[in-house]
Amino acid sequence: MDKKTEEFYIRLREELSNTSEWPSEYLYKFIVPTSPKKIEEIENAFDNIGAVIQTKQSKNAKYTSVSINVMMESPELVVEKYIELSSIEGIISL
């Protein structure tokens, strides 16, 4: 992980700690090139933890947005999930 990305996750962790009480509901938003495999990878990362997942394709179906609403125990776990999913090729976190 490069220094800029690491600093981003440190700031995110601090901001989440300061603005929410934990455990808390958290909304992840991702955009990926439309691919059933990539969407399934994201969905599997949230399997069995009570996540509500919604997907929506772009107008030209080239990209799919994936929104995940899930109860997370701590800011650390929120950041860990972002890091885990960052290995998916073409994923963009919003």
N, C-alpha and C positions, 0 to 999 in steps of 0.2 A: 504494500500500500504506500502510495507516495505521501509526502509531507502535507500537501494541500488537502488531500482526502482525509488524512488522519486528523488534521486540525478541524475540518468540517464535522467529523463525528464527535470530537471532544466538545465543540460548541453545541451541537445538537443535544448531546447527553446533558450538558449543563442547563440548557434552555428547558428541556423536558423536566428536569429535576426542579427547576424554579417555578414552572408555570402549571404543574399538575400534581395532584396527589396520587400516589401509586398504591395498589394497582389502579390502572386507568384504561379506558377505552382509547384505542389509537387507530387512526385511519391511514393506511399505507396506500400510495398511488404509484403505479408503475405504467410505463408505456413500453411495449415490446413489438418488434416486427411480428406480424401475424403468423403464428406457427403453433399448431396444437401442442407440439412438444414443449415449447418455451412456456406457454400458458399453463400446461400441466405441471411443469417444474415449479412455477410460482405457487400454484394451488397446493401441490404436495408439501411445500414448505410450511403451510398453515393447516395441514390436515390434522384432525383430532384435537384442535385447541379452540373449537367453537367459533371459528372465523366465518363472517358473512362475506362472500366473494361475489363481485359483480364484474362482468366484462362487457366491453363495448368496442366494436370495430370502428375504425375511421371510415369516412365517407367512401374512400377508394379501396377500403379493406386491406391496405398495406400495413397498418398498425392496429394494435389492440390495446385499449387501456384496461388495466386491472385494478380495481379498488377493493381493498380488504379492510373490513372493520373488525377489530379483534380486541379482547381484553388482554392487556399485557401487564406483567407483574412489576416491571421496573424500566427506567430509561436504558439501562445496560442491555436488557433483552431486546428492546426496540432496535438499538444500534446493531446488536449481533445479527438480527434478522436481515437488516440492510446489507451487512457485510456478507452474509451467507448468500444472498440473492445477487450480489454484484458480479458473481462469476458467470451469470447467464449472459451470453453474447447479445449485445444490442439493447440491453435493458436500460431504461432511463427512470430514475426515481424522481418523483415530484414532491 
